[in-house]
Amino acid sequence: MIKKRVRRLYTMHSFFVHLSAVENIKEIVCKDMGMTDDTSLGLEFKYLIVNDMDRKFGLWVNTVGYQSIPPDSPYPLKEHPSGYFFNAEKGRVLREYQLVYITKGRGLFSSDSTPEKQVCKGRLMVLFPGQWHTYRPLRQTGWTEYYIGFEGPAIDAIVANSFLSQEQQILEVGINEELVSLFSRALAVAEADKISAQQYLSGIVLHIIGMILSISKNKVFEMSDVDQKIEQAKIIMNENVSGNVDPEELAMRLNISYSWFRRVFKEYTGYAPAKYFQELKLRKAKQLLVGTSQSVKEISFFLGFQSTEYFFSFFKKRTGLTPLEYRSFGREE
């Protein structure tokens, strides 16, 4: 249900706004509106009512919107309710999380945990409830932004587990047409206001979060030779799965410090180097148990375990089955 709907489009057509990247990602075009005029101002946002059933879902959306601010225009626009409107000089504190995606222009962002930084197209700001922040486009460039505001125990758990952090509020995601489409879809769902719209919107929020985490983390690795170092380490581990690999010696071989290697390797793979190597051994053991007639003792010896007994203990602790039980189960499948 829509609590308040405000829509103002200073364009040739009053229709749904959708942005996509075009040649050289230098110009953003509002396709559905046929708008290419940099001085056109577009604004669309929705504020939603949330009922008790929506809250039981664990994640709900309070607002979703889009606005295109031309150069030398006031910001923020005054059509927003008092709980969302703010003075860019004084900043504000929200009661919800917000994702603000800039697809054109540039501006400034700062918060309690982030000193003032420039935000340009292709970057996304993560806002947290109870945290002072402010942001605004530069007067000489203006900007185009998509945003969505949400809350609930599901997102609280995501933040508590450090997937999103106040220490990293500006994410580099680039101009991504699929990401723009998700924000546009959220606007369309809010506009339609059908049954279970809140659950649909919650799914879009999770999709957006998953996408920006994946894109931003991979861009960090792409901007340096980090990914090459980690991939090289993974190859060495795979080639030596039947032996032993000492993570500290591996770091020396790659000409990097062990503390740095361990931290970055875990960020990249989700495992510390030693744990990752153990997972490789476990995966290989499973393949040999199901795909060959080698005895458990032979497999244990091949994979470099200290003894068959240790291999049994290691395998059961990781899978809940003994090697023989796993072999029997796997072959029955």
C-alpha positions, -999 to +999 in steps of 0.1 A: +000+000+000+013+034-009+014+059+019+024+088-002+032+091-039+050+121-053+058+123-090+072+152-109+088+148-143+101+178-162+105+158-194+088+153-228+069+123-215+055+114-181+064+077-179+085+052-159+122+060-157+149+035-166+186+043-170+211+022-189+247+027-198+255+036-234+286+040-256+318+044-235+295+048-204+297+085-209+260+093-213+231+079-193+199+077-213+164+075-198+152+049-224+115+046-215+112+084-216+134+090-246+152+116-226+188+125-234+187+162-223+212+167-195+192+196-181+160+177-177+149+170-142+133+137-133+119+127-099+099+097-088+097+081-054+073+061-032+068+058+005+052+025+016+030+014+045+043-017+063+018-040+081+025-066+108+026-095+082+052-076+062+073-073+094+071-111+100+089-116+067+120-102+083+128-075+057+106-046+045+110-016+022+100+019+034+109+039+003+123+036-032+131+064-056+150+080-085+160+116-091+180+133-117+195+166-105+208+189-132+238+212-126+232+243-105+200+229-090+189+229-054+195+197-034+178+179-019+144+186-035+117+197-011+090+172-021+102+146+004+085+141+038+102+156+069+116+123+080+136+121+048+142+157+037+175+171+051+198+201+049+229+189+031+250+213+053+237+199+085+231+162+075+206+138+090+201+106+108+178+079+094+159+051+111+165+027+082+192+014+059+195+029+024+214+021-007+220+052-030+234+044-064+249+072-085+247+066-122+257+101-135+276+131-123+295+134-090+293+147-055+304+144-019+296+121+010+305+120+046+293+103+078+303+096+114+327+069+102+336+083+068+355+116+062+343+136+033+349+117+000+340+123-036+313+101-051+312+098-088+291+077-112+293+040-107+296+043-069+270+032-043+266+047-008+254+025+020+236+044+048+230+029+082+202+036+108+212+059+137+242+072+119+248+108+110+256+114+073+252+138+045+257+138+007+251+161-022+259+165-059+284+191-070+267+221-084+287+221-115+278+185-124+246+175-106+240+138-105+215+110-111+206+087-081+186+056-074+178+047-038+159+022-017+153+023+020+146-008+041+149-024+076+142-056+095+160-084+114+172-100+081+193-070+071+204-065+108+219-100+106+236-093+074+253-062+089+260-080+122+280-106+101+300-078+085+288-082+049+280-045+050+301-021+073+301+015+083+338+014+077+332+009+040+302+030+030+312+038-006+313+008-029+328+008-064+303-011-086+306+007-119+277+015-143+258-018-143+226-021-164+213-051-144+217-031-111+198-002-126+171-026-137+167-039-102+161-004-088+137+003-117+119-029-110+115-019-073+099+013-085+075-006-108+065-030-080+058-001-056+038+016-083+017-015-090+011-020-052-002-056-056-006-082-030+027-093-014+045-063-030+066-060+002+079-095-001+087-089-038+105-057-029+124-075-001+136-101-026+149-072-049+167-057-019+186-090-012+193-093-049+208-058-050+229-065-019+242-097-032+251-081-065+269-050-051+289-072-027+300-095-055+308-066-079+326-044-054+348-072-040+358-084-074+366-049-085+390-045-056+409-075-068+408-065-104+424-032-097+456-048-087+475-081-092+460-095-060+437-118-080+468-132-099+486-139-067+456-157-051+449-177-082+485-187-084+484-199-048+452-219-055+469-236-085+499-245-064+477-260-037+457-280-063+489-293-079+502-304-045+470-318-030+486-352-025+514-337-004+517-308+021+517-271+015+529-247+042+510-214+039+540-194+051+563-210+026+537-204-001+536-167+008+574-165+005+573-182-028+548-156-041+570-128-026+543-115-003+540-113+035+522-141+052+499-119+073+488-100+041+485-133+022+464-150+048+440-120+052+435-114+014+433-151+007+404-155+031+387-124+017+390-139-018+380-175-011+362-174+022+388-197+037+422-192+054+449-208+033+454-239+055+416-245+057+413-241+019+440-267+014+421-291+037+390-286+017+409-295-014+421-327+002+385-335+013+371-329-021+398-352-037+391-379-011+354-379-020+363-382-057+386-411-051+362-429-027+333-428-052+352-429-085+379-455-078+384-489-061+414-477-041+413-487-004+408-462+023+444-468+033+457-461-002+437-429-005+449-418+029+485-424+019+480-407-015+466-376+001+495-374+026+477-380+058+498-391+088+478-423+093+446-440+082+432-434+116+438-397+113+422-397+078+391-415+092+388-389+120+393-359+096+368-373+071+341-380+096+345-347+113+340-329+080+312-350+065+295-368+094+302-401+076+332-425+077+350-429+044+334-463+038+299-450+046+305-422+021+317-446-005+286-468-001+263-438-001+279-422-031+278-454-052+242-460-043+234-425-057 
